[in-house]
Amino acid sequence: MISAYDEDSNKDGFINQNDLRRFYVFDLDGSNKQNLVPSDYSVISSEYDCANDFMYVFAQLDENKNGQIEQTEKSSCVLD
């Protein structure tokens, strides 16, 4: 699994922390990339619960569709 900024989602000419952050899983050989979080969300954090072997991924919805996250946009757990 990897979390990355890999698209200029806010269309400012740069790929950086102002863009939406993705969360991917790959096959062992690095192929078959799959985005685990909907494309209109940005990953903000994750937590691993080792007692239950769960990974919680928290993300924010890009409510105004501008390709970046603002403090006023809601966050939620999108994977568990």
MDTraj code that builds the backbone (N, CA, C; nanometers):
import mdtraj as md
import numpy as np

residues = "MET ILE SER ALA TYR ASP GLU ASP SER ASN LYS ASP GLY PHE ILE ASN GLN ASN ASP LEU ARG ARG PHE TYR VAL PHE ASP LEU ASP GLY SER ASN LYS GLN ASN LEU VAL PRO SER ASP TYR SER VAL ILE SER SER GLU TYR ASP CYS ALA ASN ASP PHE MET TYR VAL PHE ALA GLN LEU ASP GLU ASN LYS ASN GLY GLN ILE GLU GLN THR GLU LYS SER SER CYS VAL LEU ASP".split()
xyz = np.array([
    [0.0839, -0.1171, 0.0000],
    [0.0000, 0.0000, 0.0000],
    [0.0883, 0.1233, 0.0000],
    [0.0373, 0.2265, -0.0633],
    [0.1102, 0.3522, -0.0681],
    [0.0110, 0.4677, -0.0729],
    [0.0467, 0.5755, -0.0083],
    [-0.0304, 0.6983, -0.0156],
    [0.0559, 0.8003, -0.0876],
    [0.0000, 0.8686, -0.1871],
    [0.0819, 0.9576, -0.2689],
    [-0.0003, 1.0707, -0.3296],
    [0.0698, 1.1810, -0.3561],
    [0.0173, 1.2883, -0.4394],
    [0.0685, 1.2559, -0.5794],
    [-0.0203, 1.2202, -0.6707],
    [0.0255, 1.1764, -0.8031],
    [-0.0502, 1.2421, -0.9183],
    [-0.1243, 1.3470, -0.8877],
    [-0.2024, 1.4162, -0.9904],
    [-0.2149, 1.5631, -0.9517],
    [-0.2081, 1.6495, -1.0502],
    [-0.2280, 1.7925, -1.0264],
    [-0.3782, 1.8195, -1.0192],
    [-0.4402, 1.7763, -0.9098],
    [-0.5862, 1.7821, -0.8975],
    [-0.6406, 1.9237, -0.8891],
    [-0.5612, 2.0191, -0.8395],
    [-0.6100, 2.1567, -0.8302],
    [-0.5686, 2.2413, -0.9502],
    [-0.5019, 2.1807, -1.0478],
    [-0.4667, 2.2430, -1.1769],
    [-0.3836, 2.3715, -1.1615],
    [-0.2866, 2.3696, -1.0660],
    [-0.1993, 2.4862, -1.0496],
    [-0.0635, 2.4677, -1.1173],
    [-0.0451, 2.3561, -1.1894],
    [0.0794, 2.3315, -1.2610],
    [0.1826, 2.2530, -1.1818],
    [0.1501, 2.2127, -1.0587],
    [0.2433, 2.1398, -0.9734],
    [0.1727, 2.0212, -0.9079],
    [0.2463, 1.9151, -0.8835],
    [0.1971, 1.8050, -0.8009],
    [0.2647, 1.8208, -0.6655],
    [0.1844, 1.8554, -0.5649],
    [0.2393, 1.8802, -0.4315],
    [0.1319, 1.8573, -0.3253],
    [0.1597, 1.8974, -0.2022],
    [0.0682, 1.8729, -0.0912],
    [-0.0605, 1.9539, -0.0981],
    [-0.0739, 2.0401, -0.1954],
    [-0.1994, 2.1129, -0.2148],
    [-0.2991, 2.0329, -0.2989],
    [-0.2548, 1.9218, -0.3558],
    [-0.3408, 1.8345, -0.4365],
    [-0.4062, 1.7275, -0.3488],
    [-0.5002, 1.6544, -0.4065],
    [-0.5667, 1.5455, -0.3344],
    [-0.4713, 1.4273, -0.3216],
    [-0.4662, 1.3688, -0.2037],
    [-0.3760, 1.2579, -0.1746],
    [-0.4493, 1.1254, -0.1929],
    [-0.3890, 1.0330, -0.2657],
    [-0.4498, 0.9035, -0.2994],
    [-0.3951, 0.7921, -0.2095],
    [-0.4634, 0.6788, -0.2090],
    [-0.4219, 0.5616, -0.1326],
    [-0.4380, 0.4401, -0.2232],
    [-0.3270, 0.3745, -0.2580],
    [-0.3281, 0.2652, -0.3545],
    [-0.2820, 0.1345, -0.2917],
    [-0.3250, 0.0254, -0.3524],
    [-0.2733, -0.1076, -0.3245],
    [-0.2270, -0.1654, -0.4586],
    [-0.1180, -0.2426, -0.4540],
    [-0.0600, -0.3035, -0.5729],
    [-0.0477, -0.4536, -0.5514],
    [-0.0313, -0.5276, -0.6614],
    [0.0095, -0.6676, -0.6513],
    [0.1542, -0.6712, -0.6043],
    [0.2018, -0.7890, -0.5623],
    [0.3380, -0.8013, -0.5115],
    [0.4439, -0.7581, -0.6127],
    [0.4162, -0.7748, -0.7410],
    [0.5143, -0.7367, -0.8434],
    [0.5017, -0.5895, -0.8858],
    [0.4165, -0.5124, -0.8182],
    [0.4008, -0.3700, -0.8491],
    [0.2977, -0.3408, -0.9559],
    [0.2316, -0.4415, -1.0060],
    [0.1307, -0.4213, -1.1102],
    [-0.0088, -0.4118, -1.0480],
    [-0.1071, -0.3892, -1.1319],
    [-0.2478, -0.3878, -1.0915],
    [-0.2761, -0.2847, -0.9817],
    [-0.2387, -0.1595, -1.0074],
    [-0.2632, -0.0510, -0.9125],
    [-0.4130, -0.0271, -0.8977],
    [-0.4581, -0.0176, -0.7731],
    [-0.6001, 0.0053, -0.7462],
    [-0.6138, 0.1143, -0.6410],
    [-0.6891, 0.2195, -0.6727],
    [-0.7153, 0.3273, -0.5785],
    [-0.8212, 0.2801, -0.4788],
    [-0.7897, 0.2873, -0.3491],
    [-0.8818, 0.2378, -0.2473],
    [-0.9757, 0.3447, -0.1927],
    [-0.9499, 0.4697, -0.2268],
    [-1.0319, 0.5819, -0.1795],
    [-1.0930, 0.6494, -0.3020],
    [-1.2203, 0.6845, -0.2981],
    [-1.2819, 0.7511, -0.4134],
    [-1.2013, 0.8738, -0.4584],
    [-1.2016, 0.9004, -0.5869],
    [-1.1156, 1.0054, -0.6435],
    [-1.1517, 1.1460, -0.5986],
    [-1.2701, 1.1678, -0.5413],
    [-1.3058, 1.3009, -0.4935],
    [-1.2771, 1.3185, -0.3441],
    [-1.1965, 1.2282, -0.2866],
    [-1.1515, 1.2360, -0.1477],
    [-0.9998, 1.2528, -0.1441],
    [-0.9496, 1.3074, -0.0347],
    [-0.8061, 1.3170, -0.0109],
    [-0.7741, 1.2510, 0.1226],
    [-0.6792, 1.1577, 0.1226],
    [-0.6391, 1.0883, 0.2448],
    [-0.5711, 1.1882, 0.3386],
    [-0.6131, 1.1889, 0.4646],
    [-0.5511, 1.2797, 0.5615],
    [-0.4727, 1.2053, 0.6692],
    [-0.5084, 1.0801, 0.6971],
    [-0.4332, 1.0013, 0.7946],
    [-0.4795, 0.8563, 0.7896],
    [-0.4048, 0.7719, 0.8609],
    [-0.4445, 0.6324, 0.8752],
    [-0.3980, 0.5828, 1.0111],
    [-0.4632, 0.4792, 1.0588],
    [-0.4283, 0.4173, 1.1862],
    [-0.4389, 0.2662, 1.1698],
    [-0.3406, 0.1955, 1.2243],
    [-0.3451, 0.0496, 1.2214],
    [-0.3801, -0.0012, 1.3598],
    [-0.4826, -0.0831, 1.3675],
    [-0.5264, -0.1468, 1.4915],
    [-0.4712, -0.2894, 1.4910],
    [-0.3549, -0.3078, 1.5543],
    [-0.2897, -0.4396, 1.5492],
    [-0.3675, -0.5467, 1.6253],
    [-0.4429, -0.5094, 1.7271],
    [-0.5209, -0.6081, 1.8027],
    [-0.6269, -0.6752, 1.7162],
    [-0.6823, -0.5999, 1.6213],
    [-0.7874, -0.6527, 1.5338],
    [-0.7435, -0.6669, 1.3887],
    [-0.6177, -0.6325, 1.3590],
    [-0.5629, -0.6381, 1.2227],
    [-0.6484, -0.5581, 1.1241],
    [-0.6769, -0.4326, 1.1617],
    [-0.7546, -0.3408, 1.0786],
    [-0.6719, -0.2168, 1.0478],
    [-0.6880, -0.1653, 0.9277],
    [-0.6292, -0.0369, 0.8896],
    [-0.7454, 0.0599, 0.8680],
    [-0.7426, 0.1703, 0.9416],
    [-0.8434, 0.2752, 0.9259],
    [-0.7819, 0.3879, 0.8447],
    [-0.8499, 0.4284, 0.7392],
    [-0.8023, 0.5363, 0.6538],
    [-0.9029, 0.6502, 0.6624],
    [-0.8536, 0.7676, 0.7002],
    [-0.9384, 0.8857, 0.7145],
    [-0.9146, 0.9784, 0.5964],
    [-1.0235, 1.0306, 0.5416],
    [-1.0140, 1.1140, 0.4223],
    [-1.1165, 1.2258, 0.4284],
    [-1.0906, 1.3286, 0.3481],
    [-1.1842, 1.4405, 0.3369],
    [-1.2413, 1.4452, 0.1963],
    [-1.3698, 1.4716, 0.1895],
    [-1.4375, 1.4891, 0.0621],
    [-1.4080, 1.6279, 0.0083],
    [-1.3698, 1.6354, -0.1173],
    [-1.3504, 1.7641, -0.1847],
    [-1.4890, 1.8155, -0.2247],
    [-1.5592, 1.8718, -0.1268],
    [-1.7002, 1.9097, -0.1452],
    [-1.7216, 2.0116, -0.2563],
    [-1.6316, 2.1081, -0.2688],
    [-1.6516, 2.2121, -0.3699],
    [-1.5828, 2.1791, -0.5029],
    [-1.5250, 2.0582, -0.5135],
    [-1.4678, 2.0058, -0.6389],
    [-1.3584, 2.0947, -0.6974],
    [-1.2771, 2.1602, -0.6104],
    [-1.1700, 2.2460, -0.6606],
    [-1.0339, 2.1754, -0.6621],
    [-1.0301, 2.0462, -0.6286],
    [-0.9071, 1.9693, -0.6369],
    [-0.8120, 1.9871, -0.5210],
    [-0.8572, 2.0516, -0.4153],
    [-0.7761, 2.0658, -0.2945],
    [-0.8674, 2.0627, -0.1736],
    [-0.8083, 2.0420, -0.0564],
    [-0.8869, 2.0278, 0.0659],
    [-0.8767, 2.1544, 0.1496],
    [-0.9903, 2.1993, 0.2006],
    [-0.9959, 2.3122, 0.2928],
    [-1.0381, 2.2625, 0.4305],
    [-1.0064, 2.3382, 0.5331],
    [-1.0407, 2.3006, 0.6708],
    [-1.1921, 2.2869, 0.6914],
    [-1.2719, 2.3554, 0.6112],
    [-1.4172, 2.3537, 0.6279],
    [-1.4819, 2.2257, 0.5737],
    [-1.4060, 2.1460, 0.4956],
    [-1.4617, 2.0243, 0.4386],
    [-1.4540, 1.9110, 0.5401],
    [-1.5578, 1.8280, 0.5431],
    [-1.5718, 1.7221, 0.6434],
    [-1.4750, 1.6063, 0.6177],
    [-1.4292, 1.5424, 0.7264],
    [-1.3480, 1.4223, 0.7135],
    [-1.4275, 1.3026, 0.7639],
    [-1.3877, 1.1831, 0.7178],
    [-1.4551, 1.0606, 0.7605],
    [-1.3615, 0.9428, 0.7417],
    [-1.3961, 0.8322, 0.8043],
    [-1.3231, 0.7078, 0.7837],
    [-1.3826, 0.6412, 0.6611],
    [-1.3029, 0.6238, 0.5551],
    [-1.3563, 0.5676, 0.4312],
    [-1.3218, 0.4206, 0.4133],
    [-1.2226, 0.3689, 0.4873],
    [-1.1873, 0.2272, 0.4797],
    [-1.1655, 0.1746, 0.6192],
    [-1.2131, 0.0556, 0.6434],
    [-1.1774, -0.0143, 0.7668],
    [-1.1835, -0.1628, 0.7454],
])
top = md.Topology()
chain = top.add_chain()
for i, resn in enumerate(residues, 1):
    res = top.add_residue(resn, chain, resSeq=i)
    for name in ("N", "CA", "C"):
        top.add_atom(name, md.element.get_by_symbol(name[0]), res)
traj = md.Trajectory(xyz[None], top)
